[in-house]
C-alpha cells in the first residue's frame, strides 16, 4: 500500500465513521484516529479532547484541540488539528505550520498568565488551571500539528522555542509520517541518536557477546483458520550483540530532556508513572557525591535495533544508536534529569564527573518487539517493577485472542457473512493485517468485512471494560497505566487459582461490555451538556456503568444483567438504554456538583472517596429495567458448560504440548530436576512417562498431563531454563 492509497482509504473511512455516528464529523474522527495511533506508539498516554479557540489579551488568535500530560517525564502535549479532507489542497507549507504553532503558543501563554473564564465544570477550565497553577512542574511542552495533508518539506521537528522558561518541542505529524508509523512493525517512530550532533565523539564501550541464531523463550506462531489474515510471528531463533558502555551523566540527561518517556520501554514507563520519577538516594548521590555514582548505581539496561561503532585511539566508541529503549534503570535516567531541572541557584550541581554503566543489546528489527519485553522482564525480576507490568505476554491474552478469531458474532441486520470481534493482543496487529492488502482489493474488503474497524478491542480497552464491571471506576479514571496494573494483578491471581473461568462466556461478556460502553458513549453524545461543554465523557461512562453493576450486585443479588441478550443482538436493549441515559445525567451532575471534595473534576473522579460517595448516593433505577434482569442460575448453567468446554480444551492442550515438546526436552527436564533432588516420587514417575512415550506407547491421562505441566512450571520457578539448547 502506498501513502497515497492509504490517505484515500483513510479519508473514506473517516467519512463513513462520521456518518455512522450521526453526531460526528470526518475531521473529529481523524483527530480520534491519529491520537489513538500516536498513543499506541507511546508518544503520550491519555489524550483529552479539549477544543478551544478565541482571542488573547494581546489580541492574538489562539486555538487548541486537546492535550495530554505524561506522568513519566512531566511533559505536557498540546494538539491542534489541520484537516483538509479529500477535496481541499493536500499540502501544508511552512507558513501554515508556523500559523498553527502560533495558535497553540498563544493559548498556552494566555493560560499560564490568566484565568480565562471557562466554566468550572469544563475540560477547558481544568487545562487552564493546570497551566496557570502548575506550569513550574512541567518539564517540557510538546506541540503537535495533526494533519491529513503532506508536509512536503518533511521537516518533522521545527526549531524549539521557550514559553515562560520551559522548552517547547514542535512536531508536525502529516499523513506521510502517520503512514510510516502505521507501516512499522513496532507501531512506533524510530528514535535515532547521533552523538557527533550532541558534540561528543561517542560513548566508550566494549563488545561483550555476539550470538547468531540462538534459541530464545519467546512466543511461538499462533495459527488461525483464516490464513489470509494470519499474523506473521517468527519462530524463537534470534541474533543479537551486547555491549557494555559508560555513559556520561550529562549525555543521559540531554537524551532524556530531548526524548522524554519515548526512551522508556512501556513497562518502565508504567513503573515511573505509578511510583514517581525521582529516587531520593540517587538524587543525593548526584548532588553530593557524583564521582561515586558509577560505583553505587546498578546502571541501566537498554536495547537498540542498530548501533554504529568506531575504533579510536581511546578504544571502541558507539557513534550512533537507533531505537534506543531503556528496559531497566528508567528511574536512574529520570532522577538525573529532574535533579538538574529542579536545582536551585545555590546548588551548583556538577555532573561532569558522573558516569552511568549501561548494558545495551542490539536486536534484529523484526524480533525487537517480541524479545524486548522478555529482556525487560528478566532485567526487572529482582527489583520493584511488578511482574504485572509484563502482562501483555500472559496466557490470558493469548486465549482471548484465540476466542476472538474463532467465535463469530451473531448475524444481525441481515448480514450474510460472518463477522468477528478482533482482540488486539499486540500493538498495531489490526492495522498490520490491513497493510498486507491493496486498498479496495477483494482481500482488503474480506478482511474489513470479517473484522470491522468498529469491532476491534485493544488490551487496554478490555482492561477498562472489566474494571468497570468490577466496580472500580476511580481506578479506570486514573488512566491506562494504573488501569492495566490493577487489572493484570487480578487476572494473574484468578488465572493461577482457576483459568477455566476465562472461557467463551467470559469472552462474550467482554464483547457485551464493549457494546454497552460504546452505546453509553453514543447516549452521551446526544446530551445537551455534552454538546455544550464536551467534558468528562470517559469519567461519566465509567461511573455510570459501575454504578449500575454495583446496584445490581447489592440490591438484586440473585439476578444479573442479560449479557447473552446483548451478545445475541449485538446491541443493548431499549430498557437498558433508557436506564443508562438517566444515569448519565445523574452522574454528570454528581461529579461536577460544587460540593465535590476536589475542585478539579478529573482528579476528583480518580479518588476512592468519589466512588465511595457515589455508592452511598441514591440513584434512579427504573422498574422496567429491573424486570429485564435474569436469574444468576441461568448464567451459572451457561458458565458451567463454558468451563467444561474450557476444561476439555485445556486437557487437549496439555497433552498436545507434551507430545510436541518432544521426548528430548522432557528428558532434559527430568535430568535437571532429578540432579537437584527437586522431584517427588510421583513427579519422577510422570516425567519418566513423558520422556518415554515412543518406547512405551503409553500416553498420560488428563490428570497426569496436568501434573507434568505443573511439575515443569515448578522447576522453572526453581531456576530451570525455559528452553534447552
ZIDA-V598744 format. One record per pair of residues at least 4 apart in sequence whose ideal C-beta (glycine too) atoms are under 8 Angstrom apart, sorted by the first residue. I is the first residue (numbers start at 1). J is the second residue. If there is no record, write none. Layout:
i j
I J
I J
This chain:
i j
1 5
1 6
1 9
1 183
1 435
1 437
1 438
1 439
2 6
3 7
3 175
3 176
3 179
4 8
5 9
5 438
5 439
6 10
6 175
6 179
6 182
6 439
7 11
7 90
7 148
7 175
7 179
8 12
8 86
8 439
9 13
9 439
9 440
10 14
10 30
10 33
10 148
10 175
11 15
11 26
11 30
11 85
11 86
11 148
12 16
12 86
13 17
13 29
13 33
13 453
14 18
14 26
14 27
14 29
14 30
14 33
15 19
15 26
16 20
17 21
17 24
17 26
17 29
17 453
17 454
18 24
18 25
18 26
18 28
18 29
20 454
21 29
21 522
21 525
23 522
23 525
23 526
24 28
24 29
24 525
25 29
26 30
26 83
26 85
27 31
27 81
27 83
27 85
28 32
29 33
30 34
30 81
30 83
30 146
30 148
31 35
31 49
31 65
31 66
31 79
31 81
31 83
31 146
32 36
32 49
33 37
34 38
34 146
34 173
34 178
35 39
35 47
35 66
35 79
35 146
36 40
36 47
37 41
37 178
37 181
37 182
37 187
38 43
38 44
38 47
38 144
38 173
38 181
39 43
39 44
39 45
39 46
39 47
39 68
40 187
40 427
40 428
40 458
41 181
41 187
41 188
41 189
41 427
42 188
42 261
42 262
42 266
42 269
43 77
43 189
43 262
44 68
44 70
44 77
44 142
45 68
45 70
45 71
45 273
45 479
45 480
45 481
46 68
46 479
46 480
47 66
47 67
47 68
47 79
48 66
48 67
48 68
48 123
48 127
48 602
49 65
49 66
49 123
49 534
50 64
50 65
50 66
50 67
50 123
50 124
50 127
50 534
51 64
51 65
51 66
51 534
52 62
52 63
52 64
52 107
52 118
52 124
53 61
53 62
53 63
53 64
53 103
54 61
54 62
54 63
55 59
55 60
55 61
55 62
56 60
56 61
56 62
56 106
56 107
56 109
56 110
57 110
57 113
57 114
58 106
60 102
60 106
61 102
61 103
61 106
62 103
62 104
62 106
62 107
62 110
63 80
63 103
63 104
63 107
64 78
64 79
64 80
64 103
64 104
64 107
65 79
65 80
65 81
65 146
66 78
66 79
67 76
67 77
67 78
67 79
67 127
68 76
68 77
68 79
69 75
69 76
69 77
69 130
70 74
70 75
70 76
70 77
70 260
70 261
71 272
71 273
71 479
71 481
72 260
72 261
72 264
72 269
72 272
72 273
72 277
72 330
72 334
73 139
73 140
73 256
73 260
73 261
73 264
73 272
73 277
73 334
73 337
74 137
74 138
74 139
74 140
74 277
74 338
75 138
75 139
75 140
75 141
75 142
75 260
75 261
76 130
76 131
76 138
76 140
76 141
76 142
77 141
77 142
77 143
77 144
78 104
78 107
78 108
78 141
78 142
78 143
78 144
79 104
79 143
79 144
79 146
80 100
80 101
80 103
80 104
80 143
80 144
80 145
80 146
81 146
81 147
82 92
82 96
82 100
82 145
82 146
82 147
82 148
82 149
83 147
83 148
84 88
84 89
84 90
84 92
84 147
84 148
84 149
85 148
89 149
90 148
90 149
90 150
91 149
91 150
91 151
91 152
92 96
92 97
92 145
92 147
92 149
92 150
92 151
92 172
92 174
93 97
93 152
93 153
94 98
94 153
94 155
95 99
96 100
97 101
97 145
97 151
97 158
97 172
98 102
98 158
99 103
100 104
100 145
101 105
101 143
101 145
101 158
101 170
102 106
103 107
104 108
104 143
105 109
105 143
105 161
105 163
105 168
106 110
107 111
108 112
108 131
108 141
108 163
109 113
109 163
109 164
110 114
110 116
111 116
111 127
111 128
111 131
111 132
112 131
112 132
112 135
112 163
112 164
113 132
114 132
115 128
115 129
115 132
116 124
116 128
118 122
118 124
118 125
118 128
119 124
119 125
119 533
120 125
120 599
121 125
121 533
121 535
121 536
121 592
121 601
122 126
122 533
122 534
122 535
123 127
123 533
123 534
123 535
123 536
123 602
124 128
124 535
125 129
126 130
126 600
126 601
126 602
127 131
128 132
129 133
129 599
129 600
130 134
131 135
131 138
134 138
135 164
135 166
138 166
139 166
139 257
139 260
139 337
139 338
139 341
140 166
140 167
140 168
140 169
140 257
140 260
141 163
141 166
141 167
141 168
141 169
142 168
142 169
142 170
142 171
142 260
143 168
143 169
143 170
143 171
144 171
144 172
144 173
145 171
145 172
145 173
146 173
147 151
147 172
147 173
147 174
147 175
148 174
148 175
149 174
149 175
150 174
150 175
150 176
151 155
151 172
151 174
151 176
151 177
154 176
155 172
156 171
156 172
156 177
157 169
157 170
157 171
157 172
158 170
158 171
158 172
159 170
160 167
160 168
160 169
160 170
161 168
161 170
162 166
162 167
162 168
163 168
167 257
169 258
172 177
173 177
173 178
174 178
175 179
176 180
177 181
177 189
178 182
179 183
180 184
180 189
181 187
181 188
181 189
182 187
182 428
182 431
182 435
183 435
184 188
184 189
184 190
184 428
185 365
185 366
185 369
185 428
185 432
186 323
186 365
186 368
186 369
186 427
186 428
187 427
187 428
187 431
187 432
188 323
188 427
190 305
190 322
190 323
191 259
191 262
191 263
191 322
191 323
191 324
192 320
192 321
192 322
192 323
193 198
193 255
193 320
193 321
193 322
193 324
194 198
194 319
194 320
195 200
195 201
195 202
195 203
195 251
195 318
195 319
195 320
196 200
196 201
196 202
196 319
198 251
198 254
200 248
200 251
201 312
201 317
202 309
202 310
202 312
202 317
202 318
202 319
203 245
203 246
203 247
203 248
203 251
203 317
203 318
203 358
204 245
204 246
204 314
204 315
204 316
204 317
205 243
205 244
205 245
205 246
205 309
205 316
205 317
205 318
205 360
206 243
206 244
206 245
206 315
206 316
207 241
207 242
207 243
207 309
207 316
208 242
208 243
208 244
208 359
209 241
209 242
210 240
210 241
210 242
211 238
211 239
211 240
211 241
212 239
213 237
213 238
213 239
214 237
214 238
214 239
214 240
214 725
215 236
215 237
215 723
215 725
216 236
216 237
216 238
216 371
216 374
216 723
217 236
217 374
217 721
217 722
217 723
218 236
218 238
218 367
218 370
218 371
218 374
219 233
219 236
219 370
219 393
219 398
220 233
220 235
220 236
221 233
221 234
221 235
222 231
222 233
222 398
222 401
222 402
223 230
224 229
224 230
224 231
224 405
224 406
225 405
225 406
226 230
226 405
226 450
228 443
228 446
228 447
229 433
229 447
229 450
229 451
231 426
231 429
231 432
231 433
233 370
234 366
234 367
234 370
236 723
238 363
238 364
238 367
238 371
239 363
239 364
239 367
240 361
240 362
240 363
240 364
240 371
241 307
241 361
241 362
242 359
242 360
242 361
242 362
243 307
243 309
243 318
243 359
243 360
243 362
244 357
244 358
244 359
245 318
245 357
245 358
245 359
245 360
246 294
246 355
246 356
246 357
246 358
247 251
247 252
247 300
247 355
247 356
247 357
247 358
248 252
248 354
248 355
248 356
249 253
249 286
249 290
249 293
249 336
249 351
249 354
249 355
249 356
250 254
250 351
250 352
250 354
251 255
252 256
252 300
252 333
252 336
252 337
252 356
253 257
253 336
253 337
253 340
253 351
254 258
255 259
255 263
255 324
255 333
256 260
256 263
256 333
256 334
256 336
256 337
257 337
257 341
259 263
261 269
261 272
263 324
263 325
263 326
263 333
264 268
264 269
264 272
264 325
264 326
264 330
264 333
265 269
265 303
265 325
265 326
265 327
265 330
265 372
265 373
265 376
266 270
267 271
267 327
267 373
267 376
267 377
267 380
267 385
267 389
267 390
268 272
268 326
268 327
268 328
268 329
268 330
268 376
268 380
268 385
269 273
269 330
269 481
270 274
270 389
270 481
270 484
270 485
271 275
271 330
271 331
271 380
271 384
271 385
271 386
271 389
272 276
272 277
272 330
272 331
272 334
273 479
273 481
273 482
274 481
274 482
274 485
275 331
275 384
277 331
277 334
277 335
277 338
278 282
278 283
278 331
278 334
278 335
278 338
278 339
279 283
279 331
279 332
279 335
280 284
281 285
282 286
282 297
282 331
282 332
282 335
282 336
283 287
283 335
283 338
283 339
284 288
284 289
285 289
285 290
285 292
285 293
285 296
285 297
286 290
286 293
286 335
286 336
286 339
286 349
286 351
286 354
287 339
287 347
287 349
289 293
289 296
290 349
290 350
290 351
290 352
290 353
290 354
291 353
291 354
292 296
293 297
293 354
293 355
293 356
294 354
294 355
294 356
294 357
297 332
297 356
297 357
298 329
298 332
298 357
299 329
299 332
299 356
299 357
299 358
299 359
300 326
300 328
300 329
300 330
300 332
300 333
300 356
300 357
300 358
300 359
301 326
301 327
301 328
301 329
301 358
301 359
301 360
301 361
301 375
301 379
302 324
302 325
302 326
302 327
302 329
302 358
302 359
302 360
302 361
303 323
303 324
303 325
303 327
303 360
303 361
303 362
303 363
303 368
303 371
303 372
303 375
304 321
304 322
304 323
304 324
304 325
304 360
304 361
304 362
304 363
305 322
305 323
305 362
305 363
305 364
305 365
305 368
306 320
306 321
306 322
306 323
306 362
306 365
307 318
307 320
307 321
307 322
307 360
307 362
308 318
308 319
308 320
309 316
309 317
309 318
309 319
310 316
310 317
310 319
311 315
311 316
312 316
312 317
318 360
321 360
323 365
323 368
324 360
325 372
326 330
326 333
327 372
327 375
327 376
327 379
327 380
328 376
328 379
328 380
328 383
328 385
329 333
329 356
329 358
330 334
331 335
332 336
332 356
333 337
334 338
335 339
336 340
336 351
336 354
336 356
337 341
338 342
339 343
339 349
340 349
340 351
343 347
343 349
361 375
363 367
363 368
363 371
363 372
364 368
367 371
368 372
369 426
369 427
370 374
371 375
372 376
373 377
373 390
373 392
373 393
374 378
374 393
375 379
376 380
376 390
377 381
377 387
377 390
377 393
380 385
380 389
381 387
385 389
386 485
386 489
387 492
388 485
388 488
388 489
388 492
389 485
389 488
390 394
391 396
391 397
391 484
391 487
391 488
391 491
391 492
392 397
392 425
392 426
392 459
393 397
394 398
394 488
394 491
394 492
394 495
395 399
395 495
395 499
396 400
396 491
396 495
396 499
396 502
397 401
397 423
397 425
397 459
398 402
398 425
399 403
399 499
399 502
400 404
400 423
400 425
400 462
400 502
400 507
400 510
401 405
401 423
401 425
402 406
403 407
403 423
403 504
403 507
404 420
404 421
404 422
404 423
404 457
404 507
405 420
405 422
407 420
407 421
407 504
407 507
407 508
408 418
408 419
408 420
409 418
409 419
409 420
409 421
409 455
409 511
409 567
409 570
410 567
410 568
410 569
410 570
411 415
411 416
411 418
411 419
412 569
412 570
412 571
415 419
417 449
417 450
418 450
419 449
419 450
419 451
419 452
419 455
420 450
420 451
420 455
421 455
421 456
421 457
421 511
421 514
422 429
422 430
422 451
422 455
422 456
422 457
423 457
423 462
424 428
424 429
424 430
424 456
424 457
424 458
424 459
425 429
425 459
428 432
429 433
430 434
430 451
430 453
430 456
431 435
432 436
433 447
433 451
434 444
434 447
434 448
436 443
437 441
437 443
437 444
437 447
438 443
438 444
439 444
440 444
440 445
441 445
442 446
443 447
444 448
445 449
446 450
447 451
448 452
448 453
451 455
451 456
454 518
457 461
457 462
457 510
457 511
457 514
458 462
459 463
459 484
460 464
460 480
460 483
460 484
461 465
461 514
462 466
462 510
463 467
463 480
463 483
463 484
463 487
463 488
464 468
464 476
464 480
464 483
464 517
464 542
465 469
465 510
465 513
465 514
465 517
466 470
466 487
466 510
466 513
467 472
467 473
467 475
467 476
467 483
467 486
467 487
468 472
468 473
468 476
468 513
468 517
468 541
468 542
468 545
468 546
468 549
469 509
469 513
469 545
469 546
469 549
470 490
471 546
471 549
471 550
471 553
472 476
472 486
472 546
472 611
473 477
473 539
473 542
473 543
473 545
473 546
473 547
473 605
473 611
473 614
474 478
474 605
474 606
474 607
474 608
474 610
474 611
475 482
475 483
475 486
476 483
476 542
476 546
477 538
477 539
477 542
477 602
477 605
477 606
478 482
478 483
478 606
479 483
480 484
481 485
482 486
483 487
484 488
485 489
486 490
487 491
488 492
489 493
490 494
491 495
492 496
493 497
494 498
494 499
494 501
494 502
495 499
495 502
499 646
499 650
500 643
500 646
500 647
500 650
501 506
501 639
501 643
502 506
502 646
503 507
503 639
503 642
503 643
503 645
503 646
504 508
504 642
504 645
504 646
505 509
505 635
505 638
505 639
505 642
506 510
506 642
507 511
508 512
508 563
508 564
508 567
509 513
509 563
509 567
510 514
511 515
511 567
512 516
512 563
512 564
512 566
512 567
513 517
513 545
513 563
514 518
515 519
515 566
515 570
515 571
515 572
516 520
516 545
516 566
516 572
516 576
516 580
517 521
517 541
517 545
518 522
519 523
519 571
519 572
519 577
519 580
520 524
520 541
520 544
520 545
520 580
520 584
521 525
521 537
521 541
522 526
523 527
523 577
523 580
523 581
523 584
524 530
524 537
524 540
524 541
524 584
525 530
525 531
526 530
527 531
527 584
527 585
527 588
528 532
529 533
529 585
529 588
530 534
530 535
530 537
535 601
536 540
536 588
536 591
536 592
536 601
536 602
536 605
537 541
538 542
539 543
539 591
539 601
539 602
539 605
540 544
540 584
540 587
540 588
540 591
541 545
541 584
542 546
542 605
543 547
543 587
543 590
543 591
543 605
543 611
543 614
544 548
544 580
544 583
544 584
544 587
545 549
545 580
546 550
546 611
547 551
547 583
547 587
547 614
547 615
547 619
548 552
548 561
548 579
548 580
548 583
548 621
549 553
549 561
550 554
550 615
551 555
551 556
551 619
551 621
552 556
552 559
552 560
552 561
552 629
553 557
555 621
556 560
556 626
556 629
557 632
558 631
558 632
558 633
559 629
559 630
559 631
559 632
560 629
560 630
560 631
560 632
560 635
561 566
561 576
561 629
561 630
562 566
562 573
562 628
562 629
562 630
563 567
563 635
564 568
564 635
564 638
565 569
565 573
566 570
566 571
566 572
566 573
566 576
569 573
572 576
572 577
572 580
573 577
573 628
574 578
575 579
575 622
575 624
575 625
575 627
575 628
576 580
576 625
576 628
577 581
578 582
578 622
578 624
578 625
579 583
579 621
579 622
579 625
580 584
581 585
582 586
582 620
582 622
583 587
583 619
583 620
584 588
585 589
586 590
586 619
586 620
587 591
587 614
588 592
589 593
590 614
590 617
591 596
591 601
591 604
591 605
591 610
592 596
592 601
596 601
596 604
596 610
597 604
597 607
597 609
597 610
598 603
598 604
598 607
598 610
599 604
600 604
601 605
602 606
603 607
604 610
605 610
606 610
607 611
608 612
609 613
610 614
611 615
612 616
613 617
621 625
621 626
622 626
623 627
624 628
625 629
630 634
630 635
631 635
632 636
633 637
634 638
635 639
636 640
637 641
638 642
639 643
640 644
641 645
642 646
643 647
644 648
645 649
646 650
647 651
648 652
649 653
650 654
650 706
651 655
651 702
651 705
651 706
652 656
653 657
654 658
654 702
654 705
654 706
654 708
654 709
655 659
655 699
655 700
655 702
655 705
656 660
657 661
657 709
658 666
658 690
658 693
658 700
658 705
658 708
658 709
659 693
659 699
661 665
661 666
662 666
663 667
663 690
663 691
663 692
663 693
663 694
664 668
665 669
665 724
666 670
666 687
666 690
666 691
666 708
667 671
667 691
668 672
668 724
669 673
669 687
669 690
669 691
669 711
669 712
669 715
669 720
670 674
670 679
670 684
670 687
670 688
670 690
670 691
671 675
672 676
672 715
672 720
673 678
673 679
673 683
673 684
673 687
673 711
673 715
673 720
674 678
674 679
674 684
676 718
678 714
678 715
678 718
679 683
679 684
679 687
679 711
680 684
681 685
682 686
682 707
683 687
683 707
683 711
684 688
685 689
686 690
686 700
686 704
686 707
686 708
686 711
687 691
687 708
687 711
688 692
689 693
689 696
689 698
689 700
689 704
689 708
690 700
690 708
692 696
693 697
693 698
693 699
700 704
700 705
700 708
701 705
702 706
703 707
704 708
705 709
706 710
707 711
708 712
709 713
710 714
711 715
712 716
712 720
713 717
714 718
715 720
716 720
716 722
